[in-house]
Amino acid sequence: MEKEELKKLAGEKATEYIEDGMIIGLGTGSTAEYSVRKIGKMVNEGLKIKGIPTSNHTRRIAKECKIPLTTLEEEPVIDITIDGADEVDSNMSLIKGGGGALAREKIIAYNSKKVIIVVDDSKVVKALGIDFPLPVEVLKFGWTATQQTLEEMGCSVELRKIMDDPFITDNSNYIIDCDFDRIADPEKLEKDLNLIPGVVENGLFIGMVDKVIVGGKQGILTLEK
């Protein structure tokens, strides 16, 4: 199967865990989009749920699919969040943030009873950081100083750009992509990064995931705690 087929397989499989009356966290990214569009079809067929998008992009897709939306302020407890990832290791730790929504994604995941991650098999890695740089969302104020501090932690850093302009997150911040080659201790690194003044959030998701649904050439593989 082609990569897009594998993504669709995983994304749609995750929707089987949704029940009437649930509050659903709607993830960001190409694989999570298949989940969102499937949820839209289920709503059209009579499913009663409310969604909380993790990004403005996902909000637009959800509205297009006529999914009823709410906010974390109105519904502080989320039943299930379905989201994608850029890397998943054997401990179900993640790197997220390729789409730039990592801060909102982490807030939504933290406030969810269950987090289901959907990926194709190319995202499963032996160690985090091997294939994908770690996104770190930073305030615009003093960002060059923050970038220098990040670089001193032993990584190569690059301000994320679109064409020649800095990428701006939905929170009006910058993203610095940090290439560590291989992250030896993701849990410690997550904490250390968030102690740096100017860092809003980083893309390491540690101990937050209940289930990973992997679309592979042999079909669906489910990883659980």
Backbone as a chain_set.jsonl record, in Angstrom:
{"seq": "MEKEELKKLAGEKATEYIEDGMIIGLGTGSTAEYSVRKIGKMVNEGLKIKGIPTSNHTRRIAKECKIPLTTLEEEPVIDITIDGADEVDSNMSLIKGGGGALAREKIIAYNSKKVIIVVDDSKVVKALGIDFPLPVEVLKFGWTATQQTLEEMGCSVELRKIMDDPFITDNSNYIIDCDFDRIADPEKLEKDLNLIPGVVENGLFIGMVDKVIVGGKQGILTLEK", "coords": {"N": [[0.829, -1.197, 0.0], [0.341, 2.318, -0.593], [1.886, 5.17, 1.038], [-0.008, 7.157, 1.838], [-2.321, 5.639, 1.936], [-1.752, 3.984, 4.1], [-1.677, 5.855, 6.155], [-4.352, 6.698, 6.126], [-5.62, 4.33, 6.818], [-4.745, 3.971, 9.495], [-5.626, 6.388, 10.651], [-8.441, 6.289, 10.349], [-9.054, 3.962, 11.728], [-8.735, 4.638, 14.417], [-11.021, 6.054, 15.048], [-12.879, 4.231, 15.803], [-12.99, 4.032, 18.504], [-14.561, 5.995, 19.467], [-17.457, 7.222, 21.093], [-20.98, 7.997, 21.44], [-21.757, 11.197, 22.766], [-19.259, 11.954, 23.609], [-16.441, 14.151, 24.266], [-14.106, 15.215, 21.995], [-10.703, 15.461, 21.276], [-9.261, 16.981, 18.556], [-6.788, 16.215, 16.419], [-3.767, 17.496, 14.769], [-2.282, 17.49, 11.533], [-1.283, 15.343, 8.752], [-2.045, 12.623, 8.987], [-3.792, 12.61, 11.195], [-5.745, 14.16, 10.072], [-7.204, 12.432, 8.46], [-8.573, 11.068, 10.439], [-10.179, 13.145, 11.463], [-11.777, 13.78, 9.256], [-13.138, 11.374, 8.937], [-14.55, 11.317, 11.346], [-16.232, 13.446, 10.826], [-17.893, 12.301, 8.856], [-19.115, 10.372, 10.425], [-20.518, 11.964, 12.227], [-22.294, 13.111, 10.453], [-23.802, 10.902, 9.992], [-25.158, 10.617, 12.311], [-23.789, 10.516, 14.773], [-23.264, 11.845, 18.02], [-21.226, 14.129, 19.132], [-18.728, 16.411, 20.469], [-16.105, 18.459, 19.288], [-12.71, 19.482, 19.975], [-10.457, 21.429, 18.479], [-6.918, 21.197, 17.781], [-5.539, 23.102, 16.434], [-5.676, 26.017, 14.293], [-5.837, 25.259, 11.649], [-6.904, 22.655, 11.78], [-9.317, 23.332, 12.912], [-10.57, 24.627, 10.757], [-10.896, 22.475, 8.98], [-12.585, 20.834, 10.507], [-14.868, 22.425, 10.705], [-15.57, 22.522, 8.02], [-16.288, 19.866, 7.743], [-18.51, 19.867, 9.255], [-18.474, 19.309, 12.01], [-19.552, 19.587, 15.31], [-18.241, 22.064, 17.455], [-16.367, 22.846, 20.414], [-14.788, 24.37, 23.301], [-11.83, 24.236, 25.378], [-12.251, 25.704, 27.603], [-14.985, 25.579, 27.947], [-15.385, 22.838, 28.083], [-13.55, 21.261, 30.118], [-12.55, 18.689, 30.45], [-11.478, 16.151, 28.376], [-12.595, 13.398, 26.523], [-11.406, 11.599, 24.579], [-8.474, 12.065, 22.725], [-7.396, 12.197, 19.415], [-4.532, 12.072, 17.596], [-1.653, 12.843, 15.537], [1.864, 12.002, 14.98], [5.366, 12.797, 14.688], [7.523, 11.228, 15.248], [7.691, 8.046, 16.88], [8.664, 6.133, 19.633], [9.683, 2.937, 21.124], [8.738, 3.088, 23.697], [6.465, 4.487, 23.477], [6.855, 7.178, 23.532], [6.964, 10.453, 22.107], [7.894, 12.565, 19.304], [6.5, 15.558, 18.379], [5.046, 18.218, 16.411], [5.701, 18.925, 13.87], [3.824, 20.145, 12.31], [3.564, 22.487, 13.608], [1.884, 22.869, 15.788], [2.42, 22.164, 18.405], [2.281, 23.15, 21.114], [-0.46, 23.643, 21.667], [-1.382, 21.097, 21.084], [-0.185, 19.625, 23.125], [-1.365, 20.677, 25.419], [-4.052, 19.934, 24.995], [-3.747, 17.121, 24.939], [-2.82, 16.648, 27.547], [-5.049, 17.187, 29.059], [-6.768, 15.14, 28.505], [-8.62, 12.108, 28.893], [-7.896, 9.842, 27.512], [-5.369, 9.257, 25.128], [-4.895, 8.765, 21.783], [-2.652, 7.888, 19.32], [-2.018, 8.243, 15.891], [-0.284, 6.874, 13.192], [1.75, 6.244, 10.242], [3.861, 3.427, 9.41], [6.424, 4.42, 8.951], [7.009, 6.27, 10.841], [7.734, 5.084, 13.17], [10.375, 4.62, 15.339], [13.708, 3.67, 16.476], [14.956, 5.28, 18.333], [14.213, 8.511, 19.601], [14.573, 11.507, 17.687], [16.291, 10.718, 15.706], [15.455, 10.719, 13.011], [14.016, 13.069, 12.81], [13.98, 16.513, 13.553], [13.714, 18.138, 16.773], [10.998, 20.118, 17.508], [10.799, 23.316, 19.02], [8.846, 25.611, 20.578], [9.051, 29.09, 20.824], [9.062, 32.316, 22.433], [8.784, 35.355, 20.546], [10.124, 37.558, 21.536], [13.397, 38.141, 22.371], [14.303, 35.894, 20.992], [16.651, 35.135, 19.671], [18.538, 34.935, 21.689], [17.403, 32.858, 23.131], [17.61, 30.847, 21.226], [20.38, 30.593, 21.101], [20.917, 29.572, 23.652], [19.622, 27.103, 23.418], [21.239, 25.923, 21.476], [23.564, 25.591, 22.899], [22.971, 23.367, 24.314], [23.791, 21.247, 22.901], [22.853, 20.744, 20.321], [22.06, 21.143, 16.796], [20.645, 24.074, 15.516], [17.781, 25.662, 14.02], [15.875, 28.302, 12.863], [12.521, 27.963, 12.103], [11.145, 28.472, 8.9], [8.924, 29.857, 6.416], [9.236, 30.026, 3.119], [11.022, 32.933, 2.94], [10.347, 34.004, 5.304], [9.858, 33.959, 8.902], [8.238, 31.126, 10.351], [5.089, 31.361, 11.862], [3.428, 30.472, 14.766], [0.097, 29.35, 15.804], [-0.138, 30.581, 18.19], [1.208, 32.886, 17.893], [3.985, 32.741, 18.044], [7.509, 31.813, 17.512], [9.124, 28.939, 15.975], [11.811, 26.894, 16.772], [13.769, 24.524, 15.321], [15.411, 21.751, 16.549], [18.163, 19.774, 16.162], [19.207, 16.923, 17.515], [20.426, 14.609, 16.766], [20.284, 12.04, 18.144], [18.192, 11.391, 20.825], [19.031, 10.807, 23.986], [17.921, 10.77, 26.578], [14.852, 11.374, 26.746], [12.901, 12.205, 28.649], [14.3, 13.727, 30.59], [15.337, 15.73, 28.928], [13.014, 16.988, 28.019], [12.108, 18.268, 30.356], [14.319, 19.917, 30.944], [14.396, 21.644, 28.723], [12.034, 23.102, 29.037], [12.623, 24.652, 31.176], [14.02, 26.778, 30.293], [14.002, 30.251, 30.005], [11.791, 31.891, 27.845], [11.227, 29.725, 26.256], [8.283, 28.292, 25.191], [7.007, 25.808, 24.834], [7.911, 22.372, 24.162], [8.372, 19.76, 21.667], [8.44, 17.166, 22.722], [6.635, 14.455, 23.821], [5.995, 12.808, 26.584], [5.058, 9.936, 28.311], [2.331, 10.349, 27.911], [0.67, 9.007, 26.243], [-1.821, 6.603, 25.439], [-2.4, 4.72, 23.526], [-1.081, 3.615, 20.43], [-1.738, 3.642, 17.078], [-0.699, 2.013, 14.303], [-0.326, 2.208, 10.891], [0.579, -0.187, 8.683], [2.294, -2.092, 6.115], [1.427, -4.657, 6.417], [-0.983, -4.339, 7.547], [-2.938, -3.185, 10.356], [-1.244, -2.268, 13.3], [-1.343, -2.235, 16.759], [-0.136, -0.471, 19.479], [0.082, -0.555, 22.979], [-0.089, 0.641, 26.404]], "CA": [[0.0, 0.0, 0.0], [1.041, 3.594, -0.588], [1.977, 5.809, 2.36], [-1.271, 7.811, 2.165], [-3.274, 4.584, 2.291], [-1.411, 3.549, 5.451], [-2.131, 6.925, 7.045], [-5.817, 6.648, 6.162], [-5.951, 3.117, 7.557], [-4.533, 4.241, 10.92], [-6.473, 7.492, 11.078], [-9.84, 5.885, 10.437], [-9.167, 2.919, 12.752], [-8.825, 5.267, 15.74], [-12.367, 6.557, 15.298], [-13.703, 3.15, 16.345], [-13.033, 4.168, 19.962], [-15.426, 7.134, 19.781], [-18.834, 6.891, 21.446], [-21.914, 9.117, 21.566], [-21.659, 12.054, 23.939], [-17.864, 12.239, 23.962], [-15.689, 15.333, 23.856], [-12.986, 14.644, 21.243], [-9.601, 16.316, 20.848], [-9.034, 16.781, 17.121], [-5.366, 16.448, 16.198], [-3.257, 18.236, 13.616], [-1.336, 16.74, 10.705], [-1.873, 14.645, 7.609], [-2.696, 11.375, 9.401], [-4.93, 12.988, 12.038], [-6.791, 14.715, 9.215], [-8.071, 11.321, 8.06], [-9.467, 10.831, 11.585], [-11.146, 14.241, 11.543], [-12.748, 13.654, 8.155], [-13.966, 10.211, 9.26], [-15.465, 11.759, 12.4], [-17.233, 14.255, 10.145], [-18.851, 11.383, 8.231], [-19.865, 9.732, 11.511], [-21.454, 12.985, 12.709], [-23.327, 13.215, 9.418], [-24.634, 9.693, 10.101], [-25.921, 10.654, 13.556], [-22.969, 10.525, 15.991], [-23.375, 13.07, 18.812], [-19.992, 14.445, 19.859], [-18.202, 17.764, 20.273], [-14.668, 18.409, 19.068], [-11.841, 20.611, 20.332], [-9.318, 21.371, 17.556], [-5.596, 21.536, 18.305], [-4.932, 24.156, 15.604], [-6.603, 26.737, 13.418], [-5.988, 24.446, 10.438], [-7.861, 21.59, 12.084], [-10.629, 23.972, 13.104], [-11.157, 24.859, 9.432], [-11.322, 21.172, 8.447], [-13.725, 20.378, 11.303], [-16.039, 23.21, 10.294], [-15.905, 22.027, 6.677], [-16.934, 18.562, 7.934], [-19.704, 20.109, 10.079], [-18.316, 18.737, 13.347], [-19.828, 20.575, 16.359], [-17.012, 22.391, 18.165], [-16.415, 23.497, 21.713], [-13.472, 24.828, 23.739], [-11.348, 23.669, 26.637], [-12.865, 26.497, 28.67], [-16.343, 25.063, 28.135], [-15.295, 21.404, 28.384], [-12.169, 21.104, 30.58], [-12.122, 17.281, 30.419], [-11.657, 15.572, 27.043], [-12.683, 11.94, 26.629], [-10.374, 10.995, 23.728], [-7.804, 12.865, 21.698], [-6.747, 11.442, 18.341], [-3.542, 12.979, 17.014], [-0.54, 12.2, 14.853], [3.2, 12.209, 15.551], [6.466, 12.783, 13.721], [8.289, 10.036, 15.621], [7.206, 7.261, 18.022], [9.634, 5.089, 19.99], [9.1, 1.719, 21.692], [8.088, 3.452, 24.957], [5.348, 5.349, 23.083], [7.209, 8.597, 23.626], [6.771, 11.057, 20.791], [8.21, 13.921, 18.853], [5.413, 16.177, 17.638], [5.272, 19.638, 16.142], [6.032, 19.193, 12.473], [2.813, 21.076, 11.802], [3.664, 23.744, 14.349], [0.804, 23.02, 16.77], [2.809, 21.335, 19.541], [1.849, 23.664, 22.419], [-1.888, 23.352, 21.823], [-1.531, 19.64, 21.102], [0.202, 19.1, 24.438], [-2.415, 21.085, 26.362], [-5.211, 19.071, 24.751], [-3.404, 15.763, 25.372], [-2.7, 16.634, 29.015], [-6.397, 17.266, 29.637], [-7.557, 14.056, 27.922], [-8.633, 10.824, 29.604], [-7.195, 8.862, 26.678], [-4.713, 9.82, 23.949], [-4.605, 7.776, 20.748], [-1.779, 8.436, 18.283], [-2.139, 7.534, 14.615], [0.893, 7.093, 12.336], [2.152, 5.149, 9.366], [5.0, 2.724, 10.014], [7.687, 5.148, 8.784], [7.194, 7.157, 12.0], [8.184, 4.289, 14.317], [11.844, 4.698, 15.345], [14.394, 3.028, 17.6], [15.221, 6.33, 19.318], [13.712, 9.806, 19.151], [15.543, 12.478, 17.206], [17.14, 10.161, 14.646], [14.984, 11.117, 11.678], [13.231, 14.296, 12.827], [14.434, 17.465, 14.571], [12.752, 18.427, 17.834], [10.5, 21.492, 17.464], [10.659, 24.041, 20.282], [8.136, 26.882, 20.375], [9.68, 30.121, 21.643], [8.572, 33.683, 22.29], [9.544, 36.196, 19.618], [11.003, 38.414, 22.331], [14.664, 37.526, 22.763], [14.404, 34.543, 20.435], [18.03, 34.794, 19.312], [19.186, 34.495, 22.925], [16.85, 31.532, 23.419], [18.209, 29.934, 20.25], [21.771, 30.354, 21.509], [20.853, 28.663, 24.809], [19.29, 25.771, 22.895], [22.418, 25.405, 20.776], [24.534, 25.211, 23.931], [22.576, 22.061, 24.846], [24.412, 20.21, 22.084], [22.09, 20.439, 19.104], [22.063, 22.112, 15.705], [19.363, 24.781, 15.601], [17.372, 26.411, 12.835], [14.576, 28.955, 12.951], [11.64, 27.475, 11.051], [10.696, 29.527, 7.997], [8.143, 29.587, 5.219], [9.947, 30.867, 2.15], [12.067, 33.682, 3.633], [9.782, 34.586, 6.522], [9.712, 33.019, 10.008], [6.952, 30.466, 10.58], [4.414, 31.883, 13.053], [2.465, 29.506, 15.3], [-1.227, 29.881, 16.128], [0.033, 31.377, 19.413], [2.016, 34.054, 17.487], [5.376, 32.52, 18.44], [8.403, 31.182, 16.544], [9.559, 27.57, 16.26], [13.208, 26.568, 16.503], [13.94, 23.085, 15.159], [16.673, 21.371, 17.195], [18.621, 18.464, 15.722], [20.073, 16.308, 18.518], [20.873, 13.331, 16.196], [19.629, 10.972, 18.909], [17.88, 11.901, 22.161], [19.33, 9.703, 24.895], [17.026, 10.797, 27.736], [13.776, 12.298, 26.378], [12.213, 12.746, 29.823], [15.135, 14.789, 31.16], [15.44, 16.819, 27.963], [11.747, 17.724, 28.028], [12.1, 19.136, 31.538], [15.39, 20.92, 30.824], [14.004, 22.637, 27.719], [10.966, 23.964, 29.538], [13.175, 25.534, 32.212], [14.685, 27.91, 29.632], [13.123, 31.399, 29.787], [11.544, 32.122, 26.42], [10.647, 28.509, 25.677], [6.862, 28.131, 25.506], [6.772, 24.365, 24.935], [8.711, 21.583, 23.222], [7.624, 18.703, 21.011], [8.558, 15.851, 23.355], [5.445, 14.015, 24.548], [6.487, 11.676, 27.368], [4.099, 9.381, 29.261], [1.008, 10.938, 27.688], [-0.042, 8.253, 25.21], [-2.42, 5.347, 25.863], [-2.458, 3.757, 22.429], [-0.554, 4.049, 19.137], [-2.242, 2.831, 15.97], [0.277, 2.109, 13.22], [-0.707, 1.656, 9.604], [1.73, -0.802, 8.033], [2.01, -2.853, 4.894], [0.746, -5.893, 6.809], [-2.251, -3.973, 8.167], [-2.915, -2.328, 11.538], [-0.561, -2.706, 14.507], [-1.715, -1.36, 17.878], [0.747, -0.481, 20.633], [-0.62, -0.074, 24.165], [0.697, 0.65, 27.637]], "C": [[0.87, 1.256, 0.0], [0.975, 4.221, 0.801], [0.658, 6.459, 2.765], [-2.337, 6.8, 2.556], [-3.032, 4.099, 3.726], [-1.856, 4.581, 6.48], [-3.648, 6.867, 7.224], [-6.292, 5.458, 6.989], [-5.857, 3.368, 9.063], [-5.499, 5.306, 11.424], [-7.925, 7.094, 11.265], [-10.059, 4.803, 11.502], [-9.399, 3.533, 14.137], [-10.234, 5.736, 16.067], [-13.301, 5.484, 15.847], [-13.844, 3.238, 17.868], [-13.944, 5.309, 20.41], [-16.85, 6.646, 20.054], [-19.672, 8.166, 21.535], [-21.668, 9.895, 22.858], [-20.251, 12.453, 24.328], [-17.426, 13.638, 23.526], [-14.397, 14.811, 23.243], [-11.95, 15.724, 20.93], [-9.242, 15.98, 19.411], [-7.606, 17.195, 16.78], [-5.053, 17.182, 14.912], [-2.268, 17.363, 12.853], [-2.052, 15.878, 9.686], [-2.582, 13.349, 7.998], [-3.923, 11.662, 10.264], [-6.072, 13.559, 11.206], [-7.737, 13.614, 8.717], [-9.048, 10.972, 9.191], [-10.564, 11.882, 11.628], [-12.213, 14.096, 10.459], [-13.668, 12.44, 8.36], [-14.983, 10.565, 10.344], [-16.583, 12.606, 11.799], [-18.307, 13.391, 9.487], [-19.727, 10.717, 9.293], [-20.896, 10.698, 12.102], [-22.618, 13.126, 11.73], [-24.307, 12.033, 9.472], [-25.346, 9.6, 11.449], [-25.122, 10.644, 14.846], [-23.078, 11.875, 16.69], [-22.091, 13.262, 19.618], [-19.712, 15.946, 19.711], [-16.682, 17.651, 20.155], [-13.959, 19.657, 19.555], [-10.605, 20.535, 19.442], [-8.013, 21.793, 18.232], [-4.9, 22.627, 17.496], [-6.018, 24.865, 14.798], [-6.865, 25.956, 12.135], [-7.018, 23.343, 10.656], [-9.255, 22.157, 12.316], [-11.327, 24.187, 11.76], [-11.679, 23.544, 8.831], [-12.573, 20.681, 9.175], [-15.005, 21.129, 10.916], [-16.518, 22.779, 8.909], [-16.678, 20.709, 6.768], [-18.183, 18.645, 8.816], [-19.662, 19.37, 11.425], [-18.628, 19.819, 14.377], [-18.576, 20.806, 17.207], [-17.293, 23.042, 19.514], [-14.998, 23.932, 22.076], [-13.095, 24.145, 25.047], [-11.915, 24.438, 27.832], [-14.267, 25.971, 28.985], [-16.343, 23.6, 28.568], [-13.865, 21.078, 28.827], [-11.65, 19.668, 30.611], [-12.483, 16.691, 29.058], [-11.65, 14.056, 27.172], [-11.569, 11.242, 25.855], [-9.785, 12.066, 22.829], [-7.159, 11.922, 20.689], [-5.817, 12.395, 17.618], [-2.45, 12.176, 16.323], [0.768, 12.427, 15.587], [4.224, 12.178, 14.433], [7.422, 11.618, 13.98], [7.635, 9.384, 16.833], [8.262, 6.223, 18.349], [8.918, 3.928, 20.691], [8.429, 1.968, 23.04], [6.838, 4.291, 24.736], [5.591, 6.81, 23.475], [7.235, 9.164, 22.218], [7.619, 12.293, 20.577], [7.03, 14.376, 18.019], [5.784, 17.627, 17.338], [5.685, 19.949, 14.732], [5.063, 20.167, 11.83], [2.761, 22.384, 12.567], [2.64, 23.93, 15.449], [1.137, 22.38, 18.116], [2.316, 21.832, 20.894], [0.377, 23.355, 22.668], [-2.138, 21.85, 21.877], [-1.213, 19.079, 22.484], [-0.824, 19.48, 25.509], [-3.638, 20.184, 26.23], [-4.934, 17.651, 25.245], [-3.377, 15.647, 26.892], [-4.068, 16.573, 29.678], [-7.335, 16.194, 29.085], [-7.49, 12.793, 28.782], [-7.841, 9.771, 28.843], [-6.622, 9.571, 25.457], [-4.36, 8.684, 22.995], [-3.804, 8.452, 19.643], [-1.898, 7.579, 17.033], [-0.963, 7.903, 13.71], [0.971, 5.988, 11.285], [3.469, 4.594, 9.886], [6.346, 3.422, 9.829], [8.005, 6.026, 9.989], [7.688, 6.414, 13.239], [9.708, 4.176, 14.263], [12.42, 3.993, 16.57], [14.689, 4.032, 18.708], [14.75, 7.659, 18.746], [14.86, 10.704, 18.695], [16.412, 11.993, 16.07], [16.751, 10.715, 13.281], [14.336, 12.496, 11.637], [13.765, 15.241, 13.893], [13.328, 17.752, 15.576], [12.293, 19.885, 17.743], [10.375, 22.081, 18.878], [9.991, 25.378, 19.982], [8.69, 27.914, 21.351], [8.989, 31.469, 21.421], [9.413, 34.429, 21.267], [10.546, 37.067, 20.384], [12.253, 37.639, 22.741], [14.925, 36.174, 22.141], [15.828, 34.159, 20.061], [18.826, 34.323, 20.534], [18.698, 33.101, 23.308], [17.466, 30.492, 22.491], [19.645, 29.593, 20.636], [21.82, 29.391, 22.699], [20.546, 27.237, 24.368], [20.501, 25.131, 22.234], [23.472, 24.924, 21.765], [24.191, 23.873, 24.585], [23.051, 20.923, 23.957], [23.656, 19.831, 20.831], [22.372, 21.488, 18.029], [20.688, 22.751, 15.663], [19.07, 25.53, 14.311], [15.99, 27.006, 13.075], [13.709, 28.469, 11.797], [11.115, 28.648, 10.216], [9.75, 28.974, 6.939], [8.637, 30.564, 4.166], [11.047, 31.601, 2.906], [11.596, 34.27, 4.956], [9.679, 33.54, 7.628], [8.308, 32.423, 10.062], [6.37, 31.009, 11.881], [3.37, 30.867, 13.505], [1.107, 30.174, 15.526], [-1.198, 30.733, 17.392], [0.903, 32.609, 19.176], [3.458, 33.966, 17.979], [6.19, 31.961, 17.278], [8.589, 29.71, 16.926], [11.029, 27.431, 15.861], [13.314, 25.043, 16.445], [15.343, 22.7, 15.613], [17.044, 19.937, 16.814], [19.636, 17.917, 16.723], [20.716, 15.014, 18.005], [20.16, 12.151, 16.852], [19.415, 11.485, 20.322], [18.006, 10.749, 23.156], [18.339, 9.614, 26.051], [15.907, 11.797, 27.472], [13.099, 12.954, 27.576], [12.992, 13.901, 30.437], [15.204, 15.992, 30.221], [14.162, 17.649, 27.94], [11.71, 18.724, 29.182], [13.131, 20.252, 31.415], [15.009, 22.027, 29.837], [12.986, 23.614, 28.269], [11.401, 24.842, 30.704], [13.845, 26.771, 31.602], [13.701, 29.057, 29.463], [13.007, 31.698, 28.292], [11.003, 30.918, 25.698], [9.198, 28.39, 26.145], [6.546, 26.658, 25.743], [7.673, 23.662, 23.939], [7.905, 20.384, 22.739], [7.827, 17.308, 21.554], [7.301, 15.547, 24.158], [5.81, 12.725, 25.263], [5.398, 11.222, 28.345], [2.681, 9.888, 29.092], [0.105, 10.056, 26.828], [-0.569, 6.925, 25.752], [-2.362, 4.278, 24.779], [-1.85, 4.399, 21.187], [-1.061, 3.094, 18.073], [-1.349, 3.077, 14.764], [-0.288, 1.453, 11.965], [0.518, 1.121, 8.893], [1.313, -1.631, 6.839], [1.291, -4.174, 5.185], [-0.608, -5.615, 7.457], [-2.028, -3.089, 9.389], [-2.15, -3.015, 12.675], [-0.915, -1.72, 15.606], [-0.747, -1.553, 19.026], [-0.017, 0.098, 21.815], [0.31, -0.101, 25.36], [0.759, -0.762, 28.214]], "O": [[1.985, 1.257, 0.522], [0.135, 3.862, 1.627], [0.241, 6.33, 3.916], [-3.169, 7.078, 3.42], [-3.977, 3.838, 4.471], [-2.354, 4.226, 7.549], [-4.156, 6.975, 8.34], [-7.245, 5.565, 7.76], [-6.769, 3.024, 9.815], [-6.112, 5.155, 12.481], [-8.569, 7.511, 12.227], [-11.128, 4.738, 12.108], [-10.172, 3.0, 14.933], [-10.605, 5.809, 17.238], [-14.399, 5.797, 16.308], [-14.716, 2.593, 18.451], [-14.08, 5.559, 21.607], [-17.376, 5.783, 19.351], [-19.141, 9.267, 21.686], [-21.405, 9.31, 23.908], [-20.063, 13.213, 25.278], [-17.95, 14.218, 22.575], [-13.667, 14.053, 23.883], [-12.286, 16.774, 20.384], [-8.953, 14.827, 19.089], [-7.257, 18.374, 16.845], [-5.926, 17.453, 14.087], [-1.513, 16.594, 13.448], [-3.269, 15.703, 9.745], [-3.607, 13.006, 7.409], [-4.969, 11.036, 10.091], [-7.237, 13.454, 11.592], [-8.937, 13.846, 8.573], [-10.202, 10.626, 8.938], [-11.738, 11.557, 11.808], [-13.403, 14.269, 10.72], [-14.843, 12.483, 7.996], [-16.142, 10.158, 10.267], [-17.739, 12.501, 12.208], [-19.494, 13.713, 9.553], [-20.926, 10.521, 9.09], [-22.01, 10.296, 12.436], [-23.775, 13.245, 12.133], [-25.463, 12.139, 9.063], [-26.054, 8.627, 11.712], [-25.708, 10.754, 15.923], [-22.997, 12.922, 16.048], [-21.899, 12.631, 20.658], [-20.366, 16.647, 18.938], [-16.055, 16.844, 20.842], [-14.525, 20.75, 19.553], [-9.775, 19.646, 19.637], [-8.006, 22.632, 19.133], [-3.789, 23.034, 17.836], [-7.132, 24.362, 14.65], [-7.972, 25.983, 11.597], [-7.894, 23.125, 9.819], [-10.254, 21.532, 11.959], [-12.53, 23.958, 11.637], [-12.764, 23.505, 8.25], [-13.507, 20.177, 8.55], [-16.08, 20.538, 10.815], [-17.72, 22.683, 8.659], [-17.596, 20.459, 5.987], [-18.83, 17.635, 9.091], [-20.68, 18.874, 11.907], [-18.018, 20.887, 14.326], [-17.927, 19.85, 17.629], [-18.318, 23.695, 19.714], [-14.1, 23.867, 21.237], [-13.936, 23.558, 25.727], [-12.043, 23.895, 28.929], [-14.678, 25.926, 30.144], [-17.208, 23.177, 29.335], [-13.05, 20.661, 28.004], [-10.451, 19.446, 30.778], [-13.641, 16.724, 28.641], [-10.793, 13.493, 27.853], [-10.867, 10.393, 26.403], [-10.509, 12.873, 22.246], [-6.467, 10.973, 21.059], [-6.258, 13.413, 17.086], [-2.345, 10.964, 16.513], [0.782, 12.979, 16.687], [3.987, 11.607, 13.368], [8.045, 11.092, 13.058], [7.094, 10.067, 17.703], [8.719, 5.505, 17.46], [7.695, 3.94, 20.831], [7.629, 1.145, 23.486], [6.221, 4.755, 25.694], [4.653, 7.569, 23.716], [7.495, 8.446, 21.254], [8.01, 12.977, 21.523], [6.604, 13.694, 17.086], [6.708, 18.186, 17.929], [5.99, 21.097, 14.409], [5.426, 20.918, 10.925], [2.001, 23.286, 12.215], [2.521, 25.025, 15.998], [0.23, 22.082, 18.893], [1.963, 21.018, 21.748], [0.007, 22.868, 23.737], [-2.999, 21.383, 22.623], [-1.889, 18.166, 22.959], [-1.114, 18.686, 26.403], [-4.193, 19.727, 27.229], [-5.786, 17.043, 25.894], [-3.856, 14.663, 27.454], [-4.222, 15.972, 30.741], [-8.555, 16.324, 29.183], [-6.44, 12.454, 29.327], [-7.194, 8.913, 29.445], [-7.298, 10.383, 24.826], [-3.625, 7.763, 23.35], [-4.227, 9.47, 19.096], [-1.882, 6.35, 17.102], [-0.679, 9.08, 13.488], [0.344, 4.937, 11.42], [4.123, 5.225, 10.716], [7.32, 3.052, 10.486], [9.139, 6.477, 10.147], [8.024, 7.039, 14.246], [10.268, 3.701, 13.276], [11.726, 3.752, 17.557], [14.674, 3.679, 19.887], [14.874, 7.903, 17.546], [15.962, 10.664, 19.242], [17.193, 12.767, 15.517], [17.606, 11.126, 12.497], [14.124, 13.044, 10.555], [13.984, 14.82, 15.029], [12.145, 17.622, 15.262], [13.109, 20.795, 17.886], [9.904, 21.417, 19.801], [10.519, 26.182, 19.214], [8.789, 27.657, 22.551], [8.411, 31.722, 20.364], [10.61, 34.173, 21.132], [11.67, 37.282, 19.931], [12.159, 36.595, 23.387], [15.685, 35.377, 22.692], [16.185, 32.983, 20.126], [19.672, 33.434, 20.434], [19.482, 32.263, 23.755], [17.802, 29.388, 22.92], [20.074, 28.446, 20.513], [22.668, 28.499, 22.744], [21.132, 26.281, 24.875], [20.758, 23.94, 22.41], [24.19, 23.96, 21.496], [25.004, 23.308, 25.317], [22.751, 19.759, 24.225], [23.801, 18.716, 20.33], [22.86, 22.58, 18.322], [19.675, 22.058, 15.763], [19.978, 25.972, 13.607], [15.053, 26.298, 13.445], [14.116, 28.552, 10.639], [10.698, 29.674, 10.753], [9.774, 27.786, 6.614], [8.477, 31.777, 4.303], [11.932, 30.953, 3.466], [12.354, 34.952, 5.647], [9.441, 32.365, 7.347], [7.316, 33.121, 9.847], [7.074, 31.106, 12.887], [2.524, 30.45, 12.714], [0.981, 31.397, 15.452], [-2.116, 31.514, 17.642], [1.292, 33.295, 20.122], [4.079, 34.981, 18.293], [5.654, 31.671, 16.208], [8.262, 29.291, 18.037], [11.429, 27.804, 14.758], [12.985, 24.357, 17.412], [16.336, 23.245, 15.131], [16.307, 18.999, 17.118], [20.775, 18.379, 16.781], [21.478, 14.383, 18.736], [19.508, 11.358, 16.173], [20.356, 11.965, 20.954], [17.186, 9.831, 23.164], [17.957, 8.518, 26.462], [15.986, 12.943, 27.915], [12.759, 14.136, 27.523], [12.414, 14.937, 30.768], [15.137, 17.138, 30.667], [14.218, 18.876, 27.851], [11.328, 19.881, 29.003], [12.846, 21.402, 31.747], [15.268, 23.205, 30.086], [13.059, 24.814, 28.002], [10.633, 25.683, 31.169], [14.196, 27.705, 32.324], [12.656, 28.872, 28.839], [14.006, 31.75, 27.575], [10.386, 31.053, 24.642], [8.921, 28.389, 27.345], [5.9, 26.303, 26.728], [8.147, 24.274, 22.982], [6.883, 20.034, 23.329], [7.423, 16.341, 20.908], [6.943, 16.295, 25.069], [5.923, 11.672, 24.636], [4.876, 12.028, 29.115], [1.902, 9.859, 30.045], [-1.089, 10.326, 26.699], [0.151, 6.205, 26.443], [-2.286, 3.084, 25.071], [-2.072, 5.579, 20.918], [-0.843, 1.885, 18.153], [-1.251, 4.198, 14.265], [-0.678, 0.285, 11.983], [1.41, 1.89, 8.534], [0.126, -1.842, 6.591], [0.63, -4.736, 4.312], [-1.303, -6.543, 7.87], [-1.055, -2.338, 9.454], [-2.379, -4.187, 12.973], [-0.803, -0.508, 15.418], [-0.555, -2.673, 19.497], [-0.689, 1.121, 21.681], [1.348, -0.762, 25.349], [1.376, -0.976, 29.257]]}, "num_chains": 1, "name": "protein.A"}
